[in-house]
Amino acid sequence: MIRFENVTKRYADGTTAVDGLSFEVCRGELVTLVGPSGCGKTTTMKMVNRLTEPTSGRILLDGEDIATLDPVRLRRRIGYVIQQVGLFPHKTVLDNTATVPHLLGWQRARARKRAAELLELVGLDPSVHGERYPDQLSGGQRQRVGVARALAADPPVLLMDEPFGAVDPVVRERLQSEFLKLQETVRKTVLFVTHDLEEAVRLGDRIAVYGRGRIEQFDSPAAVLGAPATPYVADFVGSDRGLKRLSVTPVEAGDLEQPPVVGAADPLGRAAGQLKAEGARWAVVLDGSGSLHGWIPADAGAPADGAAGGTVGEHARRMAAWVPVGASLRQAFSTMLQHDAGWVAVLDGERFLGVLTPARLHEALRRSIDADANATSRDAVDLETVPGA
C-alpha cells in the first residue's frame, strides 16, 4: 500500500533527515515508527502526504508515484492526526469533523451525517458533543474528534504523528485501547509516529526502530523485543525488554496446566475424597456445560469449615483471577498480582481451558522468544534446548 524506495531527505544546510529509506507498509497494517527526537520518523511521515518533499527516491501509494499526484488532492485521500489535533476553534465539533467531506464537495447534510456517524464510532455522542466547540472538550475528547475528522472521507491511509502524546497517562492508555478497537473495525493502513516504545509495541503490527535517519530494525513487536537486530536496537528497547515482551506474547492453550476438576453438582464428600487421593490441594469447579463455576480447596467440608455435606457448588469459591485465551502474558501476570493468586484460569468464551501458573508463564515467554529467533512455532520449541532452561 505504501512503499518507500531508497528515499533520502537532505536539507540545504547539509542535514540528512532520512537516508536511503526502503520499506513497505501492507494494506490494513498499522506500522509504528519509533525512535528518539530528530531521528527522521516525522519527516518520513510528512513525505507520504508531501508536506515534505524527498530529495531523492520514490514513494508509492497503492502503486502510484506520489510525486506525479496533485499534493492537495493527495492530502484529501490521506487522514492526518497530529499531537495538538489542530481543530478549528470557531467551528463546532460536527463541522470540524465534516471538514474534508466539505472540501471534497459533499452536500452539507451528507457531510454532517457522516460526521455524526464517525463521532459515534470514536465514542462521542453527536447529540451531546456535536454542537460544542473545541474549547468545551477535554484533551482526550479533542483527540477523538481529531481521529474522527481524519476518517471522515474514508481515506485508505491514516498518518498519526504522536496523536496521544499531549494527554495524561491514564487518558492516553484509554485512547490507545479505543484506537485498537477502532482499527479492528475500519482496518486502515496506518503510519503511527511515537517516541514511546511501549506505545509502539502495544499498537503496532510491525515496528520500525529508527536510528539517525535510518531504520535499524523493521519487524514484529515480539521480534524487536526478543531478538534485537543490532546493539543500537538492544540498547533502545532496554534491558527490561523481556518484561515488555510480556505485553505482545499471547496466552495459548499449549501454555496451560490441567488441574483437578470437579463438577458443581458433585457431592462434596466424594469430591473431597477424590482430591485427597490425588494429593491435590484444590480443584477447579465446572458446571454441567464446562463453564467455570469457581474453585474449591481440598479441605472444604472439614469440621473447621462447618460444612458436613451438600454439593461442591454450594461451597465453591468465586474465581476472580481469569483471562481469556489470547490475552497477553502481561495481562495474565497482572491479574495474578491483582488478586494475589498463584494461578489464573484461562477461558475460551465461557469454556474453561486450563490454568496458567507463574512457571508456565515463564516457559511461554521463553518459547516465544526462541520461536522467533528460529522462525518456528512455539509448539515446536524444546525448552531443554533453550538457553537458561
VENLIN-V104940 format. One record per residue. N is the residue number from 1. RES is the residue in one letter. PSI is psi in radians with two decimals (* if undefined). BURIAL is I if it has 24 or more other C-alpha atoms within 12 Angstrom, else O. D_CENTER is the distance of its C-alpha to the mean C-alpha in Angstrom with 1 decimal. Layout:
n:N res:RES psi:PSI burial:BURIAL d_center:D_CENTER
n:N res:RES psi:PSI burial:BURIAL d_center:D_CENTER
This chain:
n:1 res:M psi:-0.86 burial:I d_center:21.3
n:2 res:I psi:2.19 burial:I d_center:21.4
n:3 res:R psi:2.21 burial:I d_center:23.5
n:4 res:F psi:2.27 burial:I d_center:24.9
n:5 res:E psi:1.73 burial:O d_center:28.2
n:6 res:N psi:0.89 burial:O d_center:29.7
n:7 res:V psi:2.29 burial:I d_center:28.9
n:8 res:T psi:2.44 burial:I d_center:30.5
n:9 res:K psi:2.01 burial:I d_center:30.9
n:10 res:R psi:2.24 burial:O d_center:33.9
n:11 res:Y psi:2.92 burial:O d_center:35.4
n:12 res:A psi:-0.52 burial:O d_center:39.1
n:13 res:D psi:0.08 burial:O d_center:39.3
n:14 res:G psi:-0.11 burial:O d_center:38.2
n:15 res:T psi:2.26 burial:O d_center:34.6
n:16 res:T psi:1.93 burial:I d_center:32.2
n:17 res:A psi:-0.80 burial:I d_center:28.7
n:18 res:V psi:2.55 burial:I d_center:27.3
n:19 res:D psi:1.87 burial:I d_center:29.4
n:20 res:G psi:0.80 burial:I d_center:29.5
n:21 res:L psi:2.20 burial:I d_center:25.9
n:22 res:S psi:2.07 burial:I d_center:25.1
n:23 res:F psi:2.95 burial:I d_center:21.8
n:24 res:E psi:2.43 burial:I d_center:20.4
n:25 res:V psi:2.13 burial:I d_center:17.4
n:26 res:C psi:2.80 burial:I d_center:17.5
n:27 res:R psi:2.30 burial:O d_center:17.7
n:28 res:G psi:0.10 burial:I d_center:14.5
n:29 res:E psi:2.53 burial:I d_center:12.4
n:30 res:L psi:1.95 burial:I d_center:10.0
n:31 res:V psi:2.21 burial:I d_center:11.4
n:32 res:T psi:2.36 burial:I d_center:11.1
n:33 res:L psi:2.05 burial:I d_center:14.6
n:34 res:V psi:2.52 burial:I d_center:14.9
n:35 res:G psi:3.03 burial:I d_center:18.3
n:36 res:P psi:2.91 burial:I d_center:21.0
n:37 res:S psi:2.44 burial:O d_center:22.9
n:38 res:G psi:0.20 burial:O d_center:25.4
n:39 res:C psi:-0.16 burial:I d_center:23.8
n:40 res:G psi:0.05 burial:I d_center:23.7
n:41 res:K psi:-0.71 burial:I d_center:20.1
n:42 res:T psi:-0.66 burial:I d_center:21.1
n:43 res:T psi:-0.74 burial:I d_center:24.3
n:44 res:T psi:-0.84 burial:I d_center:22.5
n:45 res:M psi:-0.76 burial:I d_center:20.6
n:46 res:K psi:-0.36 burial:I d_center:23.9
n:47 res:M psi:-0.39 burial:I d_center:25.7
n:48 res:V psi:-0.67 burial:I d_center:23.8
n:49 res:N psi:0.28 burial:I d_center:25.3
n:50 res:R psi:0.45 burial:I d_center:28.4
n:51 res:L psi:-0.42 burial:O d_center:28.4
n:52 res:T psi:2.33 burial:I d_center:29.2
n:53 res:E psi:2.38 burial:I d_center:31.3
n:54 res:P psi:2.67 burial:I d_center:31.1
n:55 res:T psi:-0.65 burial:I d_center:34.2
n:56 res:S psi:2.92 burial:O d_center:34.1
n:57 res:G psi:3.12 burial:I d_center:32.0
n:58 res:R psi:2.57 burial:I d_center:30.4
n:59 res:I psi:2.17 burial:I d_center:27.2
n:60 res:L psi:2.36 burial:I d_center:27.0
n:61 res:L psi:1.94 burial:I d_center:25.1
n:62 res:D psi:0.72 burial:O d_center:25.4
n:63 res:G psi:-0.16 burial:O d_center:28.4
n:64 res:E psi:2.37 burial:O d_center:30.2
n:65 res:D psi:2.05 burial:I d_center:31.1
n:66 res:I psi:-0.33 burial:I d_center:29.9
n:67 res:A psi:-0.35 burial:I d_center:33.1
n:68 res:T psi:-0.05 burial:O d_center:35.1
n:69 res:L psi:2.62 burial:O d_center:33.4
n:70 res:D psi:2.18 burial:O d_center:34.4
n:71 res:P psi:-0.70 burial:O d_center:32.0
n:72 res:V psi:-0.80 burial:O d_center:32.1
n:73 res:R psi:-0.66 burial:O d_center:31.5
n:74 res:L psi:-0.81 burial:I d_center:28.7
n:75 res:R psi:-0.49 burial:I d_center:26.9
n:76 res:R psi:-0.21 burial:I d_center:27.4
n:77 res:R psi:-0.08 burial:I d_center:25.4
n:78 res:I psi:2.17 burial:I d_center:22.4
n:79 res:G psi:2.52 burial:I d_center:20.3
n:80 res:Y psi:2.13 burial:I d_center:20.0
n:81 res:V psi:2.23 burial:I d_center:18.3
n:82 res:I psi:2.98 burial:I d_center:19.4
n:83 res:Q psi:-0.76 burial:I d_center:19.1
n:84 res:Q psi:0.21 burial:I d_center:22.3
n:85 res:V psi:-0.95 burial:I d_center:21.7
n:86 res:G psi:0.61 burial:I d_center:25.3
n:87 res:L psi:2.62 burial:I d_center:26.4
n:88 res:F psi:2.07 burial:O d_center:30.1
n:89 res:P psi:-0.40 burial:O d_center:31.7
n:90 res:H psi:-0.02 burial:O d_center:34.6
n:91 res:K psi:2.61 burial:O d_center:32.6
n:92 res:T psi:2.93 burial:I d_center:31.2
n:93 res:V psi:-0.73 burial:I d_center:27.5
n:94 res:L psi:-0.78 burial:I d_center:28.4
n:95 res:D psi:-0.59 burial:I d_center:30.4
n:96 res:N psi:-0.80 burial:I d_center:27.8
n:97 res:T psi:-0.54 burial:I d_center:25.3
n:98 res:A psi:0.17 burial:I d_center:28.1
n:99 res:T psi:-0.95 burial:I d_center:29.0
n:100 res:V psi:-0.77 burial:I d_center:28.1
n:101 res:P psi:-0.66 burial:I d_center:29.5
n:102 res:H psi:-0.78 burial:I d_center:32.6
n:103 res:L psi:-0.49 burial:O d_center:32.9
n:104 res:L psi:-0.01 burial:O d_center:32.6
n:105 res:G psi:0.23 burial:O d_center:35.6
n:106 res:W psi:2.58 burial:O d_center:34.2
n:107 res:Q psi:2.61 burial:O d_center:36.5
n:108 res:R psi:-0.74 burial:O d_center:35.6
n:109 res:A psi:-0.73 burial:O d_center:35.3
n:110 res:R psi:-0.73 burial:O d_center:32.9
n:111 res:A psi:-0.73 burial:I d_center:30.8
n:112 res:R psi:-0.58 burial:I d_center:30.6
n:113 res:K psi:-0.76 burial:I d_center:29.8
n:114 res:R psi:-0.73 burial:I d_center:26.8
n:115 res:A psi:-0.72 burial:I d_center:25.8
n:116 res:A psi:-0.70 burial:I d_center:26.2
n:117 res:E psi:-0.71 burial:I d_center:24.0
n:118 res:L psi:-0.65 burial:I d_center:21.1
n:119 res:L psi:-0.73 burial:I d_center:21.6
n:120 res:E psi:-0.69 burial:I d_center:21.3
n:121 res:L psi:-0.58 burial:I d_center:18.1
n:122 res:V psi:0.17 burial:I d_center:16.5
n:123 res:G psi:0.39 burial:I d_center:18.1
n:124 res:L psi:2.17 burial:I d_center:21.4
n:125 res:D psi:2.01 burial:O d_center:24.7
n:126 res:P psi:-0.48 burial:I d_center:26.8
n:127 res:S psi:-0.39 burial:O d_center:30.0
n:128 res:V psi:-0.79 burial:O d_center:29.1
n:129 res:H psi:-0.28 burial:I d_center:27.4
n:130 res:G psi:-0.67 burial:I d_center:28.7
n:131 res:E psi:0.12 burial:I d_center:32.0
n:132 res:R psi:2.89 burial:I d_center:30.8
n:133 res:Y psi:2.76 burial:I d_center:30.7
n:134 res:P psi:-0.63 burial:I d_center:27.9
n:135 res:D psi:-0.07 burial:O d_center:29.7
n:136 res:Q psi:0.09 burial:O d_center:29.6
n:137 res:L psi:2.74 burial:O d_center:25.8
n:138 res:S psi:2.94 burial:O d_center:23.6
n:139 res:G psi:-0.74 burial:I d_center:21.4
n:140 res:G psi:-0.67 burial:I d_center:18.2
n:141 res:Q psi:-0.69 burial:I d_center:20.2
n:142 res:R psi:-0.67 burial:I d_center:21.4
n:143 res:Q psi:-0.68 burial:I d_center:17.9
n:144 res:R psi:-0.72 burial:I d_center:17.2
n:145 res:V psi:-0.69 burial:I d_center:20.6
n:146 res:G psi:-0.72 burial:I d_center:19.8
n:147 res:V psi:-0.75 burial:I d_center:16.8
n:148 res:A psi:-0.75 burial:I d_center:19.3
n:149 res:R psi:-0.70 burial:I d_center:22.0
n:150 res:A psi:-0.48 burial:I d_center:20.1
n:151 res:L psi:-0.09 burial:I d_center:19.5
n:152 res:A psi:-0.66 burial:I d_center:23.0
n:153 res:A psi:0.25 burial:I d_center:24.8
n:154 res:D psi:0.95 burial:I d_center:22.1
n:155 res:P psi:2.61 burial:I d_center:21.7
n:156 res:P psi:-0.40 burial:I d_center:20.2
n:157 res:V psi:2.45 burial:I d_center:18.6
n:158 res:L psi:2.18 burial:I d_center:16.6
n:159 res:L psi:2.25 burial:I d_center:17.0
n:160 res:M psi:2.00 burial:I d_center:15.2
n:161 res:D psi:1.68 burial:I d_center:17.0
n:162 res:E psi:0.95 burial:I d_center:15.4
n:163 res:P psi:-0.42 burial:I d_center:15.2
n:164 res:F psi:0.25 burial:I d_center:14.0
n:165 res:G psi:-0.28 burial:I d_center:16.3
n:166 res:A psi:0.17 burial:O d_center:19.3
n:167 res:V psi:2.86 burial:I d_center:18.2
n:168 res:D psi:2.81 burial:O d_center:18.4
n:169 res:P psi:-0.65 burial:O d_center:15.6
n:170 res:V psi:-0.82 burial:O d_center:15.6
n:171 res:V psi:-0.66 burial:O d_center:15.3
n:172 res:R psi:-0.80 burial:I d_center:12.7
n:173 res:E psi:-0.67 burial:O d_center:10.3
n:174 res:R psi:-0.74 burial:O d_center:11.4
n:175 res:L psi:-0.68 burial:I d_center:11.0
n:176 res:Q psi:-0.79 burial:I d_center:7.4
n:177 res:S psi:-0.76 burial:O d_center:7.0
n:178 res:E psi:-0.63 burial:I d_center:9.7
n:179 res:F psi:-0.67 burial:I d_center:8.7
n:180 res:L psi:-0.72 burial:I d_center:5.8
n:181 res:K psi:-0.71 burial:O d_center:8.9
n:182 res:L psi:-0.74 burial:I d_center:11.2
n:183 res:Q psi:-0.58 burial:I d_center:9.9
n:184 res:E psi:-0.52 burial:O d_center:10.4
n:185 res:T psi:-0.85 burial:O d_center:13.8
n:186 res:V psi:-0.43 burial:I d_center:15.0
n:187 res:R psi:1.03 burial:O d_center:13.5
n:188 res:K psi:2.79 burial:I d_center:14.7
n:189 res:T psi:2.05 burial:I d_center:15.1
n:190 res:V psi:2.29 burial:I d_center:13.3
n:191 res:L psi:2.16 burial:I d_center:14.3
n:192 res:F psi:1.97 burial:I d_center:12.5
n:193 res:V psi:2.33 burial:I d_center:14.6
n:194 res:T psi:2.69 burial:I d_center:13.9
n:195 res:H psi:-0.02 burial:I d_center:16.0
n:196 res:D psi:1.94 burial:I d_center:13.4
n:197 res:L psi:-0.71 burial:I d_center:12.2
n:198 res:E psi:-0.66 burial:I d_center:9.8
n:199 res:E psi:-0.74 burial:I d_center:8.1
n:200 res:A psi:-0.75 burial:I d_center:8.5
n:201 res:V psi:-0.72 burial:I d_center:7.2
n:202 res:R psi:-0.67 burial:I d_center:3.9
n:203 res:L psi:-0.57 burial:I d_center:3.9
n:204 res:G psi:2.41 burial:I d_center:6.7
n:205 res:D psi:-0.68 burial:I d_center:8.3
n:206 res:R psi:2.75 burial:I d_center:11.0
n:207 res:I psi:2.35 burial:I d_center:12.1
n:208 res:A psi:1.96 burial:I d_center:15.6
n:209 res:V psi:2.05 burial:I d_center:17.1
n:210 res:Y psi:2.41 burial:I d_center:20.1
n:211 res:G psi:-2.44 burial:I d_center:23.4
n:212 res:R psi:1.61 burial:I d_center:26.3
n:213 res:G psi:0.05 burial:I d_center:26.1
n:214 res:R psi:2.72 burial:I d_center:24.8
n:215 res:I psi:2.08 burial:I d_center:21.6
n:216 res:E psi:-0.56 burial:I d_center:22.0
n:217 res:Q psi:2.37 burial:I d_center:19.3
n:218 res:F psi:1.81 burial:I d_center:17.2
n:219 res:D psi:-3.14 burial:I d_center:15.2
n:220 res:S psi:2.71 burial:I d_center:12.1
n:221 res:P psi:-0.73 burial:I d_center:10.1
n:222 res:A psi:-0.70 burial:I d_center:12.1
n:223 res:A psi:-0.69 burial:I d_center:15.2
n:224 res:V psi:-0.74 burial:I d_center:15.1
n:225 res:L psi:-0.60 burial:I d_center:14.8
n:226 res:G psi:-0.49 burial:I d_center:17.2
n:227 res:A psi:1.24 burial:I d_center:19.7
n:228 res:P psi:2.36 burial:I d_center:20.0
n:229 res:A psi:-0.45 burial:O d_center:22.3
n:230 res:T psi:2.82 burial:O d_center:24.5
n:231 res:P psi:-0.60 burial:O d_center:25.7
n:232 res:Y psi:-0.82 burial:O d_center:24.3
n:233 res:V psi:-0.74 burial:I d_center:20.7
n:234 res:A psi:-0.71 burial:O d_center:21.5
n:235 res:D psi:-0.67 burial:O d_center:22.8
n:236 res:F psi:-0.75 burial:I d_center:19.9
n:237 res:V psi:-0.34 burial:I d_center:17.2
n:238 res:G psi:2.83 burial:O d_center:19.7
n:239 res:S psi:-0.27 burial:O d_center:21.6
n:240 res:D psi:0.41 burial:O d_center:18.9
n:241 res:R psi:-0.44 burial:I d_center:16.5
n:242 res:G psi:-0.70 burial:I d_center:17.2
n:243 res:L psi:-0.73 burial:I d_center:15.7
n:244 res:K psi:-0.60 burial:I d_center:12.6
n:245 res:R psi:-0.39 burial:I d_center:12.3
n:246 res:L psi:-0.58 burial:I d_center:12.3
n:247 res:S psi:-0.24 burial:I d_center:8.6
n:248 res:V psi:0.17 burial:I d_center:8.0
n:249 res:T psi:2.01 burial:I d_center:11.2
n:250 res:P psi:2.69 burial:I d_center:11.5
n:251 res:V psi:2.21 burial:I d_center:14.8
n:252 res:E psi:2.76 burial:I d_center:17.2
n:253 res:A psi:-0.57 burial:I d_center:20.6
n:254 res:G psi:-0.20 burial:I d_center:22.5
n:255 res:D psi:-0.11 burial:I d_center:21.2
n:256 res:L psi:2.65 burial:I d_center:23.1
n:257 res:E psi:2.68 burial:I d_center:26.6
n:258 res:Q psi:1.75 burial:O d_center:29.0
n:259 res:P psi:3.00 burial:I d_center:30.9
n:260 res:P psi:2.47 burial:I d_center:34.1
n:261 res:V psi:2.36 burial:I d_center:33.7
n:262 res:V psi:2.74 burial:I d_center:36.3
n:263 res:G psi:2.56 burial:I d_center:36.7
n:264 res:A psi:-0.51 burial:I d_center:36.8
n:265 res:A psi:-0.06 burial:O d_center:40.2
n:266 res:D psi:2.54 burial:I d_center:41.7
n:267 res:P psi:2.38 burial:O d_center:44.6
n:268 res:L psi:-0.75 burial:I d_center:43.5
n:269 res:G psi:-0.74 burial:I d_center:46.4
n:270 res:R psi:-0.71 burial:O d_center:45.7
n:271 res:A psi:-0.72 burial:I d_center:42.0
n:272 res:A psi:-0.69 burial:I d_center:43.1
n:273 res:G psi:-0.68 burial:I d_center:45.6
n:274 res:Q psi:-0.78 burial:I d_center:43.0
n:275 res:L psi:-0.66 burial:I d_center:40.7
n:276 res:K psi:-0.73 burial:O d_center:43.7
n:277 res:A psi:-0.58 burial:O d_center:44.8
n:278 res:E psi:-0.14 burial:O d_center:41.5
n:279 res:G psi:0.43 burial:O d_center:41.3
n:280 res:A psi:2.54 burial:O d_center:38.0
n:281 res:R psi:-0.30 burial:O d_center:37.2
n:282 res:W psi:2.94 burial:I d_center:34.9
n:283 res:A psi:2.65 burial:I d_center:33.7
n:284 res:V psi:2.45 burial:I d_center:31.0
n:285 res:V psi:2.15 burial:I d_center:32.5
n:286 res:L psi:2.62 burial:I d_center:31.7
n:287 res:D psi:-3.06 burial:I d_center:33.3
n:288 res:G psi:-0.39 burial:O d_center:35.2
n:289 res:S psi:0.08 burial:O d_center:32.2
n:290 res:G psi:0.17 burial:O d_center:30.2
n:291 res:S psi:2.67 burial:I d_center:28.0
n:292 res:L psi:2.15 burial:I d_center:27.3
n:293 res:H psi:-0.54 burial:I d_center:30.2
n:294 res:G psi:-2.64 burial:I d_center:29.9
n:295 res:W psi:2.88 burial:I d_center:31.5
n:296 res:I psi:2.37 burial:I d_center:35.0
n:297 res:P psi:2.75 burial:I d_center:36.7
n:298 res:A psi:-0.46 burial:I d_center:39.6
n:299 res:D psi:0.22 burial:I d_center:42.1
n:300 res:A psi:2.33 burial:I d_center:41.4
n:301 res:G psi:-0.10 burial:I d_center:44.9
n:302 res:A psi:2.79 burial:O d_center:46.7
n:303 res:P psi:-0.67 burial:O d_center:49.5
n:304 res:A psi:-0.40 burial:O d_center:47.4
n:305 res:D psi:-0.30 burial:O d_center:44.8
n:306 res:G psi:0.25 burial:O d_center:47.6
n:307 res:A psi:2.03 burial:O d_center:46.6
n:308 res:A psi:-0.34 burial:O d_center:49.3
n:309 res:G psi:-2.62 burial:O d_center:47.8
n:310 res:G psi:-2.94 burial:O d_center:45.8
n:311 res:T psi:2.87 burial:I d_center:42.6
n:312 res:V psi:-0.77 burial:I d_center:39.5
n:313 res:G psi:-0.55 burial:I d_center:37.5
n:314 res:E psi:-0.36 burial:I d_center:39.8
n:315 res:H psi:0.07 burial:I d_center:39.0
n:316 res:A psi:2.60 burial:I d_center:35.3
n:317 res:R psi:2.59 burial:O d_center:32.9
n:318 res:R psi:2.41 burial:O d_center:29.7
n:319 res:M psi:1.69 burial:I d_center:26.6
n:320 res:A psi:-0.40 burial:O d_center:24.0
n:321 res:A psi:1.63 burial:I d_center:21.9
n:322 res:W psi:2.72 burial:I d_center:19.9
n:323 res:V psi:2.73 burial:I d_center:16.4
n:324 res:P psi:2.63 burial:I d_center:15.6
n:325 res:V psi:2.44 burial:I d_center:15.7
n:326 res:G psi:-0.24 burial:O d_center:12.4
n:327 res:A psi:2.78 burial:I d_center:10.9
n:328 res:S psi:2.71 burial:I d_center:10.0
n:329 res:L psi:-0.55 burial:I d_center:13.2
n:330 res:R psi:-0.76 burial:I d_center:12.3
n:331 res:Q psi:-0.71 burial:I d_center:12.1
n:332 res:A psi:-0.77 burial:I d_center:15.4
n:333 res:F psi:-0.72 burial:I d_center:17.0
n:334 res:S psi:-0.69 burial:I d_center:16.3
n:335 res:T psi:-0.71 burial:I d_center:17.9
n:336 res:M psi:-0.83 burial:I d_center:20.8
n:337 res:L psi:-0.72 burial:O d_center:21.4
n:338 res:Q psi:-0.68 burial:O d_center:21.2
n:339 res:H psi:0.14 burial:O d_center:23.8
n:340 res:D psi:0.83 burial:O d_center:25.7
n:341 res:A psi:2.62 burial:O d_center:25.5
n:342 res:G psi:-0.05 burial:I d_center:26.4
n:343 res:W psi:2.85 burial:I d_center:24.1
n:344 res:V psi:2.48 burial:I d_center:21.6
n:345 res:A psi:2.56 burial:I d_center:22.3
n:346 res:V psi:2.23 burial:I d_center:19.9
n:347 res:L psi:2.58 burial:I d_center:20.3
n:348 res:D psi:1.64 burial:O d_center:19.9
n:349 res:G psi:-2.03 burial:O d_center:20.3
n:350 res:E psi:-0.22 burial:O d_center:23.5
n:351 res:R psi:2.28 burial:O d_center:24.7
n:352 res:F psi:2.28 burial:I d_center:24.8
n:353 res:L psi:-0.56 burial:I d_center:23.9
n:354 res:G psi:-2.93 burial:I d_center:24.7
n:355 res:V psi:2.60 burial:I d_center:23.7
n:356 res:L psi:2.12 burial:I d_center:21.6
n:357 res:T psi:2.87 burial:I d_center:23.8
n:358 res:P psi:-0.70 burial:I d_center:23.1
n:359 res:A psi:-0.74 burial:O d_center:25.1
n:360 res:R psi:-0.57 burial:I d_center:23.1
n:361 res:L psi:-0.78 burial:I d_center:19.8
n:362 res:H psi:-0.75 burial:I d_center:21.3
n:363 res:E psi:-0.71 burial:I d_center:22.6
n:364 res:A psi:-0.71 burial:I d_center:19.3
n:365 res:L psi:-0.78 burial:I d_center:17.8
n:366 res:R psi:-0.70 burial:I d_center:21.1
n:367 res:R psi:-0.75 burial:I d_center:21.1
n:368 res:S psi:-0.78 burial:I d_center:17.6
n:369 res:I psi:-0.79 burial:I d_center:18.8
n:370 res:D psi:-0.61 burial:I d_center:22.1
n:371 res:A psi:-0.73 burial:I d_center:20.9
n:372 res:D psi:-0.73 burial:I d_center:19.0
n:373 res:A psi:-0.54 burial:O d_center:22.1
n:374 res:N psi:0.18 burial:O d_center:24.3
n:375 res:A psi:0.88 burial:O d_center:22.4
n:376 res:T psi:-3.11 burial:O d_center:22.9
n:377 res:S psi:2.78 burial:O d_center:21.3
n:378 res:R psi:-0.61 burial:I d_center:20.7
n:379 res:D psi:-0.44 burial:O d_center:23.7
n:380 res:A psi:-0.09 burial:O d_center:25.9
n:381 res:V psi:2.25 burial:I d_center:25.6
n:382 res:D psi:1.94 burial:O d_center:28.7
n:383 res:L psi:-0.45 burial:O d_center:27.8
n:384 res:E psi:-0.30 burial:O d_center:31.5
n:385 res:T psi:-0.04 burial:O d_center:31.0
n:386 res:V psi:2.29 burial:O d_center:27.9
n:387 res:P psi:2.37 burial:O d_center:29.0
n:388 res:G psi:-0.11 burial:O d_center:29.0
n:389 res:A psi:* burial:O d_center:29.4
